[in-house]
Amino acid sequence: MNRELRRKIVGMVIALTIVAICSTPQFKSVVNFPEEVRLQSGSTADLPLNIPFALYVRSDRHGMVRLNGEPLGDQWRVVNSPIRIESESAGRVNLEFRLFGLIPFKSVVVDIIPTIHVVPGGQSIGVVLQADGVIVVGFAAVEGPDGRVYHPARDRGVRVGDVITHVDGRPVRSQRELSAKIQAAGESGRAVTLTLQRGEQTLQRPVQPRRAKDGRYLLGIFVRDSAAGVGTLTFHERTTGKYVAIGHVISDSETNRPIEVRSGQILSAEVSTVHQGKQGSPGEKVGVVTGNAVVLGNIERNTPFGIVGTLKTELVNPYYESIPVALASEVVEGPAEIITVISGRRMEKFRVEILRVRQQRWPDDKGLVVEIVDERLLRATGGIIQGMSGSPIIQKGRLVGAITHVFVNDPTRGYGVYAEWMLRESGILEELQRRYAEKTEETSFSGYGRRKAS
């Protein structure tokens, strides 16, 4: 056998050996061993490790966690798989694992947060948003007295979706304000300087108003300064008075750009009609805000996971007084329920199935795949419909998430967002952590908020 053939055979054997090792459960468990674990006080987590020998482990803080039932501190301990972590008190602890007490294996950060209880929602709400500026939603030609056609704003680089925040350095907050400033500039024969917000960019564009046949001075744009609709409240937290609703960011219907909120309100609403969802055609709740509607709260932020604000009045759920929020890592596939309104203002529970739980390293509004299995809801709506966004998803007595999107080709199924992400983005979790840290004089928990000096 010549040398070249031997080299090829040895290479193939090595490659096959590597493939065989990589396909073993032991290797997969090592690869999947987490670098970070999030727990609530008093809860447990199992670390996926399947190796035939013991590990040495220690932590940098006493009294935080127990491993396999035994307290863990800064002294090395021998632990065998499977490994179960039990949280004892809120805070952050670092675990260091070594093979044979000599070879560094893994470092695991364990973040333990206090268990948070919220009141689940399900109420239909009217949403009225005032944008922080005026949104350009389209262009229109300006026909001048000379019969010529002009496009003043478009020719100067203004785009659909731009938000006009200032004119000549002064804030503009309504269509009426913008029209008045344009008219005044046109009558004096000068251009206006528009300050535009385009995503993360802030731009300035000088535009000369053009006189139309009817004597008005125009820039040739269509704008909008507010938005309104109907959605579902997800939950509120009693001690802060904060609520979260909708489950996803509210975008302008024409530009599909998120609306930067200047102010807004949520009001009590009722469902007057339901248009059933069908394959290729999403259904919707037709909601109305009647004359006796109550202002439930304000709108402070429009986040990727819903609108956030402060309630003006206490809201009651007929099914649950208060329930804990599950962390994303605690949600499992299987039966669950949602609370929503399909007629009037009556909140009802309906059965659903969580088909898929996505392991997300970064927050996203499509962490869960949910299927409606309740025959009564399917008969009434055909599945998930517009206006149902924000309906709380409850599993084993805990709030796990909220409905966010429907599958257009299968309205019985859709996406949901984890409740943990909603807590995080809303600032409620950070506020509760701050209060807890002040109360216990402990360091604020990592991963969610600012670190407090110790």
Buried (B, 14 or more C-beta within 10 A) or exposed (E): EEEEEEEEEEEEEEEEEEEEEEEEEEBEBBEEBBEEBBBBBEBEBEBBBBBEEBBBBBBEBEEBBBBBEEBBBEEEBEBEBEBBBBBBBBBBBEBBBBBEEEEEBBEBBBBBBBBBBBBBBBBBBBBBBBBBBBBBBEBBBBBBEEEEEBBBBBEBEBBBBBBBBBBBEEEBBBBEBBBEBBBBBBEEEEBBBBBBBBEEEEEEBEBBBBBBEEEBBBBBBEBBBBBEBBBBBBBBBEEBBBBBBBBBBBBBEBBEBBBBBBBBBBBBBBBEEBBBBEEEEBBBBEBEBEEEBEBBBBBBBBBBBBBBBEBEEEBEBEEBEEBBBBBBBBBEEEEBBBBBBBBEEEBBBBBBBBEEBEEBEEBBBBBBBBBBBBEEBBEBBBBBBBBBBBBBBBBBEBBBBBBBBBBEEBBBBBBBBBBBBBBBBBBBBBBBBBEBBEEEEBBBBBEBBEEBEE
